[in-house]
Amino acid sequence: MVMGKAGRGGALGEAEGRTGRWRAGQAVLMIGGIAVAAMVLWVLGPGAKWWLVHVDGVKVGGQGGLGGKDLAEALDRVRGRAMAVGTGLLAVVAIYYTASNAASARRSAQAAIDSVEAARRTAETTEAAQRRTFELTEQGQHRSHELTELGQRTDRFTAAVEQLGSSSPAIRLGGVYALAGLADDSPTPEFRQTCIDVLCAFLRLPYDRHPGVGREHEQARKEFRAAREVRHTVLRIIGDHLRDDAAVSWRGHNLDFTDVVFDGGDFRQAVFDGGNVSFREASFLYGTTLFTHARFVNGSVTFEGARFGGGRVDFQGVRFDSDVVSFEGAEFGDGVVDFAGAAGRRPEGLPDELAPQLLPAG
């Protein structure tokens, strides 16, 4: 802003200087013009005889001097010359005056243009400074908003994890839904993956399916049923986020069910598309776990070392088109594992008799 004022002041000062010089020149021209006019008038009047005698050197009157008609004609010639010279001088003054006015007008116009240009540059500089200030302010507000959101997200995440560790099943259930909500609201895939990892880690915690029988174990059985409800809620939420109609998809994220004890679970029509999904050394020994019409289309899915026995695992109508699906080292015991209607390539390590309709792997 200071530079803008200085620019305008310089232009105005220069214009004022030029105006002052022009006015001084005009005064000189006016004085000169008045002097010429006065001299012409004088010569046209009584000064003609003086001019004839002292300038032209003509003798007037007396013995041998001009007189009468000759004197009158000589005076007329002096007056004619004076008129011609005066007219010429006045014409020169007029021309110079007109040219001076035109030059002054051009200088004034240029000064005005310079002043406008200086004002324009000042306005542009001011606008640029204001725009930069606005951008910096907006960036600061955006950054402050991001930090506020990050702090709130961190607080919510910490609270949800603490709820999962509660001894109260109801509070643990609240922690499960809180983490799922955080995953859905996550601004980045990395933070969503963190929430999913915590839910999977909860499933990997020790899980005692034998609370005992008899009246003395009634409380233990209640606690077991409550814990099972929380675990099944986690599995249901994960399955819901892998289906086509999920409002927010968790496909493409890693799911680590390594060593998890399954006594039920619903992955019907789930799509395992991308990411690494591990059921390595998981136990399907109780209840019914459904993979009915699920699709393994990308990424890596492994059931290596998993144990199937005592429960039911339904792979009916499943589609195997994933890059890697492996059942290497899996144990198939007394339980029911149903691959009826399964299609695609046979997973590595899956016995032929379980799904003879599948194409050979490779």
C-alpha positions as CSV (number, residue, x, y, z in Angstrom):
1,M,0.0,0.0,0.0
2,V,2.9,2.4,0.8
3,M,4.5,1.7,-2.5
4,G,1.2,2.5,-4.3
5,K,0.9,5.9,-2.6
6,A,4.5,6.7,-3.5
7,G,3.8,5.7,-7.1
8,R,0.8,8.0,-7.3
9,G,2.6,10.8,-5.6
10,G,5.5,10.6,-8.0
11,A,3.2,10.8,-11.0
12,L,1.2,13.7,-9.6
13,G,4.4,15.5,-8.6
14,E,5.8,15.2,-12.0
15,A,2.6,16.4,-13.6
16,E,2.5,19.4,-11.2
17,G,6.1,20.3,-12.2
18,R,5.3,20.2,-15.9
19,T,2.2,22.4,-15.2
20,G,4.3,25.0,-13.4
21,R,6.8,25.2,-16.2
22,W,4.0,25.5,-18.8
23,R,2.4,28.3,-16.9
24,A,5.7,30.2,-16.7
25,G,6.1,29.8,-20.5
26,Q,2.6,31.0,-21.0
27,A,3.3,34.2,-19.0
28,V,6.4,34.9,-21.1
29,L,4.4,34.5,-24.3
30,M,1.7,36.8,-23.0
31,I,4.2,39.5,-22.0
32,G,5.9,39.1,-25.4
33,G,2.7,39.4,-27.3
34,I,1.6,42.4,-25.3
35,A,5.0,44.1,-26.0
36,V,4.8,43.4,-29.7
37,A,1.2,44.7,-29.9
38,A,2.2,47.8,-28.0
39,M,5.1,48.4,-30.2
40,V,3.0,48.0,-33.3
41,L,0.4,50.4,-32.0
42,W,3.0,52.9,-31.2
43,V,4.6,52.7,-34.6
44,L,1.2,53.0,-36.2
45,G,0.7,56.2,-34.2
46,P,3.2,58.8,-33.2
47,G,6.1,56.4,-33.3
48,A,6.1,56.2,-37.1
49,K,8.0,59.5,-37.5
50,W,10.5,58.5,-34.8
51,W,11.1,55.2,-36.5
52,L,11.5,57.0,-39.9
53,V,14.1,59.4,-38.5
54,H,16.0,57.2,-36.0
55,V,15.8,53.7,-37.6
56,D,15.5,54.4,-41.3
57,G,17.7,57.5,-41.1
58,V,15.5,59.7,-43.2
59,K,15.6,63.5,-42.7
60,V,12.3,65.1,-42.0
61,G,11.5,68.8,-42.5
62,G,13.8,71.7,-43.0
63,Q,16.3,72.2,-45.9
64,G,16.4,68.9,-47.9
65,G,14.1,67.0,-45.6
66,L,10.9,65.2,-46.4
67,G,7.7,67.0,-46.1
68,G,4.2,67.2,-47.3
69,K,3.1,64.4,-49.4
70,D,6.5,62.6,-49.5
71,L,6.6,62.6,-45.7
72,A,3.1,61.2,-45.5
73,E,4.0,58.4,-48.0
74,A,7.2,57.6,-46.1
75,L,5.3,57.4,-42.8
76,D,2.7,55.1,-44.4
77,R,5.5,52.8,-45.6
78,V,6.9,52.6,-42.0
79,R,3.5,51.9,-40.7
80,G,3.0,49.1,-43.3
81,R,6.3,47.5,-42.4
82,A,5.4,47.7,-38.7
83,M,2.1,46.2,-39.4
84,A,3.6,43.4,-41.4
85,V,6.3,42.7,-38.8
86,G,3.9,43.0,-35.9
87,T,1.4,40.7,-37.6
88,G,4.2,38.1,-38.3
89,L,5.4,38.3,-34.7
90,L,2.0,38.0,-33.3
91,A,1.4,35.0,-35.6
92,V,4.5,33.4,-34.3
93,V,3.4,34.1,-30.8
94,A,0.0,32.6,-31.6
95,I,1.4,29.6,-33.2
96,Y,3.8,29.0,-30.4
97,Y,1.0,29.6,-27.9
98,T,-1.2,27.0,-29.6
99,A,1.7,24.5,-29.9
100,S,2.5,25.1,-26.2
101,N,-1.1,24.5,-25.3
102,A,-1.2,21.3,-27.4
103,A,2.0,20.0,-25.8
104,S,0.7,20.9,-22.4
105,A,-2.5,19.1,-23.1
106,R,-0.6,16.1,-24.2
107,R,1.6,16.2,-21.1
108,S,-1.5,16.6,-18.9
109,A,-3.2,13.7,-20.7
110,Q,0.0,11.6,-20.3
111,A,0.2,12.6,-16.6
112,A,-3.5,11.5,-16.2
113,I,-2.7,8.2,-17.9
114,D,0.4,7.7,-15.8
115,S,-1.7,8.5,-12.7
116,V,-4.4,6.0,-13.7
117,E,-1.8,3.4,-14.5
118,A,-0.1,3.9,-11.1
119,A,-3.6,3.6,-9.4
120,R,-4.2,0.4,-11.4
121,R,-0.9,-1.1,-10.3
122,T,-1.6,-0.1,-6.7
123,A,-5.1,-1.7,-6.9
124,E,-3.6,-4.9,-8.4
125,T,-0.9,-5.0,-5.7
126,T,-3.5,-4.4,-3.0
127,E,-5.9,-7.0,-4.5
128,A,-3.0,-9.6,-4.7
129,A,-2.1,-8.9,-1.1
130,Q,-5.7,-9.3,0.0
131,R,-6.1,-12.5,-2.0
132,R,-2.9,-13.9,-0.5
133,T,-4.1,-12.9,3.0
134,F,-7.4,-14.6,2.3
135,E,-5.7,-17.8,1.0
136,L,-3.4,-18.0,4.0
137,T,-6.4,-17.4,6.3
138,E,-8.4,-20.1,4.5
139,Q,-5.5,-22.5,4.6
140,G,-5.0,-21.9,8.3
141,Q,-8.7,-22.4,9.0
142,H,-8.7,-25.6,6.9
143,R,-5.6,-26.9,8.8
144,S,-7.2,-26.0,12.1
145,H,-10.4,-27.8,11.1
146,E,-8.3,-30.9,10.1
147,L,-6.5,-30.9,13.4
148,T,-9.8,-30.5,15.3
149,E,-11.3,-33.4,13.3
150,L,-8.1,-35.5,13.9
151,G,-8.3,-34.8,17.6
152,Q,-11.9,-35.8,17.8
153,R,-11.3,-38.9,15.7
154,T,-8.4,-39.9,18.0
155,D,-10.6,-39.4,21.1
156,R,-13.4,-41.5,19.7
157,F,-11.0,-44.2,18.7
158,T,-9.4,-44.4,22.1
159,A,-12.8,-44.4,23.8
160,A,-14.0,-47.2,21.5
161,V,-11.0,-49.4,22.2
162,E,-11.4,-48.9,25.9
163,Q,-15.0,-50.0,25.6
164,L,-13.9,-53.2,23.9
165,G,-11.8,-54.0,26.9
166,S,-14.7,-53.5,29.3
167,S,-16.0,-56.4,31.5
168,S,-19.5,-55.3,30.6
169,P,-20.9,-57.0,27.4
170,A,-23.1,-54.0,26.7
171,I,-20.2,-51.6,26.8
172,R,-18.1,-53.9,24.6
173,L,-21.0,-54.0,22.1
174,G,-21.0,-50.2,22.1
175,G,-17.3,-50.2,21.4
176,V,-17.9,-52.5,18.4
177,Y,-20.5,-50.2,16.9
178,A,-18.3,-47.2,17.7
179,L,-15.3,-48.7,15.8
180,A,-17.5,-49.6,12.9
181,G,-18.8,-46.1,12.7
182,L,-15.3,-44.7,12.8
183,A,-14.3,-47.0,10.0
184,D,-17.3,-45.9,7.9
185,D,-16.5,-42.2,8.6
186,S,-12.8,-42.5,8.0
187,P,-11.3,-40.0,5.6
188,T,-8.5,-42.3,4.7
189,P,-8.2,-46.1,3.9
190,E,-5.4,-46.3,6.4
191,F,-7.5,-45.3,9.3
192,R,-10.3,-47.5,8.2
193,Q,-7.9,-50.4,8.1
194,T,-6.8,-49.6,11.7
195,C,-10.4,-49.9,12.9
196,I,-10.9,-53.2,11.0
197,D,-7.7,-54.5,12.5
198,V,-8.9,-53.8,16.0
199,L,-12.2,-55.6,15.4
200,C,-10.4,-58.6,14.0
201,A,-7.9,-58.6,17.0
202,F,-10.9,-58.7,19.3
203,L,-12.1,-61.9,17.6
204,R,-8.6,-63.4,18.1
205,L,-8.8,-63.0,21.9
206,P,-9.1,-66.3,23.9
207,Y,-12.6,-67.6,23.7
208,D,-13.7,-70.4,26.1
209,R,-16.6,-72.3,24.8
210,H,-16.9,-74.6,27.8
211,P,-18.2,-72.6,30.7
212,G,-19.2,-75.8,32.5
213,V,-22.5,-77.4,33.4
214,G,-24.5,-77.4,36.6
215,R,-26.1,-74.7,38.7
216,E,-22.7,-73.4,39.9
217,H,-21.7,-72.4,36.4
218,E,-24.8,-70.5,35.5
219,Q,-23.1,-67.1,35.7
220,A,-20.3,-68.4,33.5
221,R,-22.8,-69.6,30.9
222,K,-24.5,-66.1,31.0
223,E,-21.1,-64.4,30.4
224,F,-20.3,-66.9,27.6
225,R,-23.6,-66.1,25.8
226,A,-23.1,-62.4,26.2
227,A,-19.5,-62.7,24.8
228,R,-20.7,-64.8,21.9
229,E,-23.3,-62.1,21.0
230,V,-20.6,-59.5,20.9
231,R,-18.4,-61.7,18.7
232,H,-21.2,-62.6,16.3
233,T,-22.0,-58.9,16.0
234,V,-18.5,-58.2,14.9
235,L,-18.7,-60.9,12.3
236,R,-22.1,-59.7,11.1
237,I,-20.9,-56.1,10.7
238,I,-17.8,-57.3,8.7
239,G,-20.0,-59.5,6.5
240,D,-22.5,-56.6,5.9
241,H,-19.7,-54.3,4.7
242,L,-18.6,-56.9,2.1
243,R,-21.9,-57.2,0.3
244,D,-23.0,-55.4,-2.8
245,D,-25.6,-53.4,-1.0
246,A,-23.2,-52.0,1.7
247,A,-23.6,-48.3,2.2
248,V,-19.8,-48.2,2.9
249,S,-17.7,-51.0,1.5
250,W,-14.8,-52.5,3.3
251,R,-13.7,-54.5,0.3
252,G,-10.0,-54.3,-0.5
253,H,-9.0,-54.1,3.1
254,N,-7.1,-56.8,5.0
255,L,-9.1,-59.1,7.3
256,D,-7.1,-61.2,9.7
257,F,-9.1,-64.1,11.2
258,T,-5.9,-66.1,12.0
259,D,-6.6,-68.6,14.8
260,V,-10.1,-67.3,15.4
261,V,-12.6,-69.8,16.8
262,F,-15.8,-69.7,14.8
263,D,-19.0,-71.0,16.3
264,G,-21.2,-69.3,13.7
265,G,-20.9,-66.4,11.3
266,D,-22.6,-65.0,8.3
267,F,-20.6,-64.2,5.1
268,R,-23.4,-65.0,2.7
269,Q,-23.0,-63.2,-0.6
270,A,-19.9,-61.4,0.7
271,V,-17.4,-60.4,-2.0
272,F,-13.8,-60.8,-1.0
273,D,-12.4,-58.5,-3.6
274,G,-8.8,-57.4,-3.0
275,G,-6.7,-57.2,0.1
276,N,-5.5,-60.2,2.1
277,V,-8.0,-62.3,3.9
278,S,-6.7,-64.9,6.3
279,F,-8.6,-67.8,8.0
280,R,-5.2,-69.5,8.6
281,E,-5.5,-72.0,11.5
282,A,-9.0,-70.8,12.3
283,S,-11.3,-73.4,14.0
284,F,-14.8,-74.1,12.5
285,L,-15.7,-76.6,15.2
286,Y,-19.1,-75.4,16.4
287,G,-22.3,-73.8,15.0
288,T,-22.9,-72.9,11.4
289,T,-20.7,-70.6,9.4
290,L,-22.1,-69.4,6.1
291,F,-20.2,-68.5,3.0
292,T,-23.2,-69.3,0.7
293,H,-22.8,-67.6,-2.7
294,A,-19.8,-65.6,-1.6
295,R,-17.3,-64.6,-4.2
296,F,-13.5,-64.7,-4.0
297,V,-12.5,-62.6,-7.0
298,N,-9.3,-60.8,-6.2
299,G,-6.5,-60.6,-3.7
300,S,-5.5,-63.4,-1.5
301,V,-7.7,-65.7,0.7
302,T,-6.2,-68.5,2.8
303,F,-7.7,-71.3,4.9
304,E,-4.3,-72.9,5.4
305,G,-4.2,-75.1,8.5
306,A,-7.8,-74.4,9.3
307,R,-9.8,-77.1,11.2
308,F,-13.2,-78.1,10.0
309,G,-14.9,-80.5,12.4
310,G,-17.9,-80.6,14.6
311,G,-19.8,-77.7,13.0
312,R,-21.2,-76.8,9.6
313,V,-19.5,-74.6,7.0
314,D,-21.5,-73.8,3.9
315,F,-19.7,-72.9,0.7
316,Q,-22.7,-73.6,-1.5
317,G,-22.7,-71.6,-4.7
318,V,-19.4,-69.9,-3.9
319,R,-17.3,-68.6,-6.7
320,F,-13.5,-69.0,-6.7
321,D,-11.9,-66.5,-9.1
322,S,-9.4,-64.9,-6.7
323,D,-5.7,-64.7,-7.4
324,V,-4.9,-67.0,-4.5
325,V,-7.3,-69.2,-2.5
326,S,-5.6,-71.9,-0.5
327,F,-6.7,-74.7,1.8
328,E,-3.2,-76.2,2.1
329,G,-2.9,-78.1,5.3
330,A,-6.6,-77.7,6.2
331,E,-8.1,-80.5,8.3
332,F,-11.6,-81.8,7.5
333,G,-13.0,-83.9,10.4
334,D,-16.4,-84.9,11.5
335,G,-18.1,-81.6,10.6
336,V,-20.0,-80.8,7.4
337,V,-18.3,-78.8,4.7
338,D,-20.6,-78.3,1.7
339,F,-19.2,-77.1,-1.7
340,A,-22.4,-77.9,-3.7
341,G,-22.8,-75.6,-6.6
342,A,-19.3,-74.0,-6.1
343,A,-17.7,-72.8,-9.4
344,G,-14.4,-71.5,-10.7
345,R,-10.9,-72.9,-10.1
346,R,-10.3,-75.3,-7.3
347,P,-8.4,-73.7,-4.4
348,E,-5.0,-75.1,-3.7
349,G,-5.1,-78.0,-1.2
350,L,-8.8,-78.6,-1.4
351,P,-9.5,-82.3,-1.8
352,D,-11.1,-83.3,-5.1
353,E,-13.9,-85.2,-3.5
354,L,-15.2,-82.1,-1.7
355,A,-15.8,-80.2,-4.9
356,P,-15.3,-82.4,-8.0
357,Q,-17.0,-79.9,-10.2
358,L,-14.3,-77.3,-9.7
359,L,-11.7,-76.7,-12.4
360,P,-8.2,-77.8,-11.6
361,A,-6.1,-75.1,-10.0
362,G,-3.7,-73.2,-12.3
